[in-house]
Structures are given as C-alpha cells and as structure tokens.
Amino acid sequence: MPPILLSLDVGTSGVRAALFDESGRELSSVRIARNAASFTDFTELDPDLIVEEVIEAIDELLDASSSADRIEIITISAFWHSLLGIDSAGALTTPLLTWADTRATAIAKQFRVEFDEREIHLRTGCRFHSSYWPAKLRYLQTEQWEAFSRTSLWLGLAEYLCLRLFDKPVASVSMASATGLMNQKSCDWDWNLVAALQLERETLPEITRNVDVQLSSQYIERWPSLARAKLKVIVGDGAANNVGGGCCSKKQIALMVGTSGAMRAVFAGEPPTLLPAPLWSYRIDDRRVVVGGALSDGGGLYNWLLQSLNIDGGPEKFAKELSALGPDAHGLTILPFWSGERSTGWTGDARGAILGLTQQTRPVDIVRAAYEAIAYRFALIARALDTLVPDAAVVATGNALRSSPVWLQIISDVLGRQLLLGGSSEASIRGAALLGLEAVGKIGSIEETVVEVDEVFEPDMDRHAVYSQALERQETFYRKLVIEQT
C-alpha cells in the first residue's frame, strides 16, 4: 500500500521522519543526527536549528519517495518538558530549556515550602522539580527578568515547531500534561496554580484536545504532496514509545533507555487517585494516562563514559569484557546523577559519584558499574509501579538497550523478573503514527496493538541476590550524599 501518513520524531539527539501506510507499516525513513556534543550537553538547545533539521528530514524523505502524493495525516512525537519564550512578533526571547537544565532546583525546593506538594502532585501529575515549567518560569522571572518581561507566549518545542510549520502554536493535551502546569483531570491549565505563580493567563497557549491543522502556505508550496495532509497527533515521546512498543495497558510496563531512561504503564480514563511520590502521571490524549518514573541519565551517561574514558578496541571486544565481569565484582558504587535526579527522589541538584576507585579500577569496571547503577534506579521505580500495576510484564525498548544484551541481562537480574525485548527499534515514531491512524479510523484501538517479542531475558536469582545487596549499598550512599546534603 502507498504511504498515507508522515510521522516525525523529534528527540534530543536528532530528528527522524518516516512514511507509513494505512496499516501502520513503516515504508521509508530518514534520520538527521545532531552533533555528538549534544549528547553530553543538552541543557539548552537551539529551537530554530531543530526546526531546520525537521525541514531537512522531510525534504529528504519526500524527495526519495515516488508515491507520497496520497499523504493525509501528519503526526509528531517530541520530547517532553522543554520550554522557550517568544515575543509578540514570534521572535525567540529564550533558548530552548530542556529537562536537563537544573538551574531552577533551588526554586523547586522553595515551592515545597510554599505549596502543598502532595496536592499539586495529584492535580498536575508532577512533583516540584527543575525539569517542569513552574520552577523554570520562576527562575526566568527572577534571574532573567529582561527575557521574561519580553515574552508574550511560553511554548514547548512541539508548539514552536507547529508555529513555524503550521502558523499556529498547537498545544496538545499530551505535551501540556508534562509541563507541571496542567490539571490532569480537566485537561486544561491548572488555573489555580497559574494564579499562585503570578503568571499571566494569556502567556500560555490554548490546550487543544483534537488536533486538526494544515501546513502553512509556505510549506505547502515547498511540499505539494502534503497539500491535503492534516496534523492529527502531537504526543510526548514517552507516551508514543509505549504505544509503538505495544505497551498500551496495565498489563505491560515499558522500560526505555535513550538519552535518558523511563518506565511507564498506560491507564485508560482518569489518572490514579493515589500516585506514589516517585512517579509522575502524564497523558497520551484526553482518554488515556501514562504513569511512570524517569531517570535523567541513561544512554547519555553511557556515551559520556565512552568519550571520557577513551575506550577503544571495538564495540564487540568491549561488550565481551563487560559480559565477563561478575555481578558487582568491580567494588564500585555509582550514583548515576550526572544530569541531576528525577525519579525517585526528585533532587534536581543531585550529582554523580563514583565511589570505591582504586589503582586497579579499569574503564570497563566503571562502565559495568554504571550499567548496574542505572538498573538499580529502575528497580526502585518498578517497586513504585508495582503498587499500581502488579504482575505487569516488563518490555524493554529503545536503541540503547537493543544494542546491549549485557545491559538487558543486568536489568533482568537486578529486577529479578523476566524482561522482554520487543516492539519497534523506533517505537516513538511508530507510536505517533498508530495514534494518527486510530484518530482517523484507519485502524482500531491502539489497545489492540500487541508486543512483538524479539528476545526474552530470564533473571538469574543468584545474581539478583548479589545485586539486591549492592542496591542497598547504593541507597545508603544516596541517603548520605544526596538526601542528607540537600
């Protein structure tokens, strides 16, 4: 079948564009990779550069397709928690601030004194943290007043992309739900919190439940094959990842490692009435909720270690060295907070630490310890999720995991449960496409999507016992070096 849908996936490490047919099968794709430096320094990004990457990706994809004239649907998956400002003329007043920007951490801590965080958490699905809009906006208001005062409208990257390509800053329920400013039940801005933060209502875009816009005349002229196409879905990358991986119910937990990491489960209808403190609650759309926990360090930390430790010898040789090490055999304890902490403690100014170094410590020991350390943080998120979705299967997605069976086995052993490697290697772009096809009635409910299992990792319970002790050691250092120092 010919393509009828163009899906875009806008991430912190690059942009991907793909064409899908009406059954949800990917036909062709293009990837525009970002400079490798952005893998380790992505607290601020240039939104105009990202828009240009999207345009370049669409150009290449359509130029390579001879049958793109029937495209009816456009969908976007974009990373959550970004913030930028524009003035009345649409010019940028700030760079794009990402979830990795921790400068507002002190303000987030002050909010916990000013407000009832538990109540705000239940209403917005978000704890007070530097990754969310409330703390970021207060930081800009107090530390960058000139830029704040010139701003007429606050947007995330997805809204800015829509403004540039569609002449309208479309704010979807999914994207707004991860700002920390949206009421999860009403699917509108939490106007009580907006007022308490002394923000002007008109500086926030209208939240749209049903996305339905066409490209601007400028881009219809550039891409005639998209003249009839309408943007139907704008979804957070985490939610799209669950959908694309087939994890669309309480029966599955999606475990994803990209630049960062997350574990998430999907709920139909309203968010949970009791939300454990380590977890957040966002939305896929106005009918579905995604609940989970997030790590600020995942594949990004791994890339940082490879670059900083100057590891050579080839990936296959290094993978064998990693696999040859026994569980917790290196004698190291790592606190994997190079980019601060989100789940479980939400301490934005937490910092990374490598404890137990000796003259005998090798680079491979440090990388293996980092693999294990991130797995321990996933185990803590899993404990919180188990109170809401007991006995759910854990499905691993994301390219960082797909290319590392060693890491997958470590996670299975740490969790002490079976780990399924499945779904698409590019689950987010596929998830956005499936949501778009569902929105126009081309496919049935996404709940019917099944997990395609490529490999099963069974836990070694002897290793699990060793890892459980190491996790408690990590938690002891965490309490002393993070909790007691903040």
N, C-alpha and C positions, 0 to 999 in steps of 0.2 A: 504494500500500500504506500502511496506517496505521503510525504510529510504534511501534517496539518497544524503542528504545534512547534513553536520556538521556545525553548526553555533556557534561562540564564541562571548561572550560579556565581554569585559574587562573594569571594572569600578574602581572607586577609593575605593569602599567598598568591592569589591570581584570580582570573575570570575564566569561566567555561561557558560555551554556548553549544546547544545541541538541538537537532531536529528529531521529532518523534512522530510516529504515525498514530492513527486513532485508536490503536490497541495499547499504546503505551510503550511500543518498541522503539528504542533509540536507533536512528538511521545513520547519523553522522555527527561529528562534534569537532570543536576547535578549543584549544586551551591557550590562554595568554598568561604566561608565568610572570610574576613580579620579581623584581630584583631580590637576590638571595638575602641581602642585608635586612629586608623587611621581615624575614623570619625571626630575627632576634631583636628587632626594634620596630614595633608596630603600635606604640602608644598613640602616635599621631600619624595620619596618612593624608595624602593629597586627594580630596574627592574628585577634583577635575581630572586627575591622572587616571583614577579608576573608571570614570565615565568614558574617557578616551579608550581605555582597554576594552570596555564593553562594546563600544562602537567598532573597534578593530576586530573583535571576535565575531560580531555579526557580519561585518564586511567579508571576512574570510569564509565564514560558513555559507553565506548566500552565494558568494562567487563560485564556491565549489559544488553547489547543488544545482542541478538542471531541472528540478521539479519542485521548486519552493513556492510556486505561484498560488498554491491552494492553502497556504498557511492562514488559519483562522484564529489561533489562540497564541497568546504570549504569556509566559509565567516567569516569575522572578523568585529566586531563593537568595537571601542576603544575610550576612552575619548580623547578629543581634547586638544591641547595647551601644551603638555608635551615636554620636551627637555632633552637630555642627550648627552654626547660625548663618542666616543670610539677612541682608538689609532690605529695604523697601524696593530696591531695584533688582533684587535677586543675586547681588554680589555676596561672596563669602565674607563673613566677619570673623570666623574662626577656622582653624584646620579641622579635620575630622578626628575627633577624640574617640578612641576605641575602648573596649572593656579593659585593656591592659594598662590604661592610664590610671595610676593610683594616687595622683596628687590630691584628690579630694577625700582621702582616707580620714584625716582628722575631722573633717566636716561630717562625714558619715558617723563617726563615733559621737560627735556632739548631738546629732539628730537622735541618737538613742537616749540621750538625756532629755531632749526637748519633747519627744513624742513617745507614744506607746507603740514600740516597735512590733510587738506581737499583734496588735490590732491592724497596723499598717501592713504587716506581712500577710495577714489573712485577706485583707481587701485588695492589695495590689499584687500579691503573689511574690513579692520581693522584699528581702531584708534591706536595711540601710547599708550601702556599700558604694565604693568609689566607681564601680562599673555602671551604675544606674544614673538616670537623669537627675534626681533630686540633689544628690551630693555634687554632681558635676555642675549643675546650674548655679548652686550656691557658691561653688568655687569660682566660677566665672564672674559672678556678681560681685564677689568680694576681692578677688585677686586680679581680674581683668575687666575692670568696670567699663573702660572705653569700648571694648569689643561688645560687652554685654549690652550697653546702652544703645549701640548702633544696630542691634539685632531686632528685626521685625518678626522673624519666624524661626523657631527651633525645629530642626529636622534630623532624622537619621539618614544614613547613606541611601537606603532604599527610596525614601521620599525625595531626596535630592536627585537621584537618578531619574525618578519619574518626572520631576520638574524639568530636567534637561531634555528628556526624550519625549515626554507626553504633554508638556506645558502645564502640568498640574502636580503638586506635591502630594501624591496619594498616600495616605497613612492607613495601612491595613490594620485590622484587629490583631493579627499575629505580630506585626512589627511593634505596634504600640504596647502590646501586652508585656514586652520585655524591657520597658523603659523604667519601671518602678513608679509610674505616674498614672497607670490605667487601672480602673476598677474592674477586676476580673469577672464580676457577675454582670455588670451593666454594659460591659464592652465600650465604655466611654471613659474620658479622662476622669480621674478621681478629683472632682472639683473642690472637695473639702481640703484635700492635701495641696492642691494647686493654690488655693487661697492662703493656706497656712504658710506656704513657701513664698508668698507675696509675688507670685508670677502673674503676669497679665494674661487673661484668657485668650486674647486674640493672637498671642505669640505661639500658640500651639495649633497644629493643623487639625482639621476635622478628621475624625476617625471614620473610615469607610468600611461598612460590613460587606458590601457587594461591589467588588472592583470591576469596572467596565469602562475603559478609556481607550482611545485610539492614539497612535503616534501623532506627533505634531506634523504639520505640512512639510516642514524642512526635512524630516526623516522619512516621510512617505515618498518624497521626491528622491531621496537617496536610495531607499529600498522599496521600489514599486511592488515587489512581491508581498510586502507586508501591508499593502494599502487597505485590505479588508480585515486585517488582524486586530484583535482587541486584547488588551491586557486584562486577564481574568483573575490572576492569583499573585499575591505578594506575600511570601511566607518566610519566617525565620529559618535559617539554615538548620538549626537543631530539630525543629519540628519536621521540616522536609526530609531530614535524614531518617527519622523514624518511619515516615510514610514510604520512602524509597526502599528502605530495608525490610518492609513488610511488618514492622512492629507497630501495629495500629490499634492495639487493645491492651487491657491489663494483663494479658497472658504472656506478653513479652516485654523485656527491658532491653532497650538498645544501648549498647556500650560503644561509644565512638571516641576515637583518638585522631585528631587532626593536628592543627597548631596547638589547640587546647584539648580538653577532654570532657566528656559528659556521659551520664547515664540517665535515661529518660523512659517513662511509660506514658501511654496515651489513655485518657479517660473521656468517655462520651458525656456530654452535657456540662454540668457545673463543676467547678474546682472542688477539691476535698474540703470538708468542713473543718477538719483538723489537719494542719500542714506542719510536719516536723520541721524544726528550726534549721537543719542542714539543707533543706530542699527549697526549690522555687516552684512556682506554678505560672506557666505562660499559656498561650493559646495557639492552636493551629488555625482556627477560624472561630466563628461565633457559636459553633456546635460541638467543638472538641477542645480538650485541655491537654497539655503535655506537662507532666510533673517530673522533676528530677533534680540532679545536682551537677555542678560544673567545676572543673579544675582549670585554672589559668595556665597550667603547664602540662603539656603532653608531648606531641611531636616537636613543638618549638624548643623545648628543653633538650630533647634528643639531638636536634640539629645543632643547638648551641654547643653541646658537649663534643660532637664530632668535629666541629670547627675549632673549638678552643683547645681540645686535646690533640689536635693534628693527627687524627687516626688515619692510618693508611694501610696498605696491604690488600685492599679489595673487600667488598661487602661480604662475599661468601666466606672468606677466611675469618673475618671478624665475627660473623654470625656463628661460626663453629666455635670460636673462642668463648663467645657469650654462652653458648649452649653447654660447653664443657664445665662451666662453673656450677657448683652445687648451690642449693638454696641458702642465702645469707652467709655464703662461705668467705666473703670478702672482708668481713668485720667492720663494715661501714654502715652508718645511719645517715640517710639523706632526708632533709626537709625540702620537698620539691616546690619551693615557692619563689622561683626566680622572677615571676611576674605577679607576686602577691598571692593571697589566698581568697578564693570564693568558698565553695563548699569544702569543709563542713563548718568551719568557724567564722567565715566571712571577715577575716582580718586582712584588710587591704594592704597594710604595711608589713605583713609577714615577709621575711626574706629567706632565701635559700641558704642551706648549710650542708656541708659535707663533713661529717664527724667520724673520727677514727682513722684518719690518714696516717700512714707510716711510710718509711722509705721503700717498703716492699709493695706499696699500692701501685697497681698498673692502671692505665686508662680503661682497659676492659673491665676491671673491677668497679670503677666509678660508673661506667655506663650500665653495667648489670645492676648495681645498687640503685641507680636512678629508675630503671625499669621496675624493680621491686617496690621502690618508694611510691611511685605513681599508682601501682597496683594496690598498695595499702590504702591510699586515699579513696580509690574506687570501692574498696571493701567497706569503708565507713559510709559511703553514700548508699551502697547496697543494703546495709543494715537499716538505714532510714527508710529506703524504698520498700523493704520487706514488710514494714508495718502497714503499708497501703496495698501492696500487690504481692502477697506471699506466694511462694512457689512459682513465680513467673520465670520463664526461660530467659537466659541472658544471650543476646545476639550481638556479636562484635561486628562493627562496621568501621569504615574509614581506611584510607590508603596506608596510614602509618602502621596500622595493625596488620593489614593484609600482606604487607611486605615483611612482616616479622613474626614468624611462627614461634620463635623463642619467647617473645613478649606475650603472645597469646597463651602459651602454656603456663607462663609465670602467673598471669592473671587468673587462669582457671585454678591453679594450685592455691593461690592466695585466697580466692573466693571460696574454695572448697566445693565448687559446683561446676557442672558441665557448662562449657562455653561453645556456642555455635558460631562459626564464621559463615556469614551469609549475606544476602542482599547484594545490591549492585556495588561495584567499586566506587561508583559516583552516585551514592544514594540521594544526596540532596537535590541534584538537578533532576533526577528521576522522580523524586517525591513531589517536587513542584509541578512537574509535567502531569503526574497522575491526578493531583488535585485540580489542575486545569481541565483535564478530560472529564473528571467527575462533575465539575461545575457546569459543563455544557451538555452533560448527559451522554457522553460518548462511551463511558464505562460505568459500571455500577459503583457501589460504595467502596471507598478505599479500605474499609474493614475486611473486604473480601480478598485483599492482597495477601499472598502467602509468602512466608520466608523461604527463600531459596538457599538451602544449606550446602555450602561447599566443603566444609570440613568440621569435624567435631573434636573438641579437646576435652579429654576426661581428666579430672583432678587426681593428683597423687596425694592421698591423705597423709602420708608420712611427711611429704614436703609441706603440706598445709599446716601441720603441727609446728614445724620449724618457722614458717612464715608468721604464724599467729603470735609466736613469742617476739619475733622481730617487729611486728606491727605494734605490739605493746611497748617495745623499746622506743620506737619512733614516737608514739603518743607521749611517753614520758619526756622526751626531749622537746616535743611540741609544746607541752604544758609549761616547761621551764623557760624555753627560749622564745616562745610566741605569746602564749596566754599571759604568763606572769610578767612579761615585759611590756605589755600594752595596756 
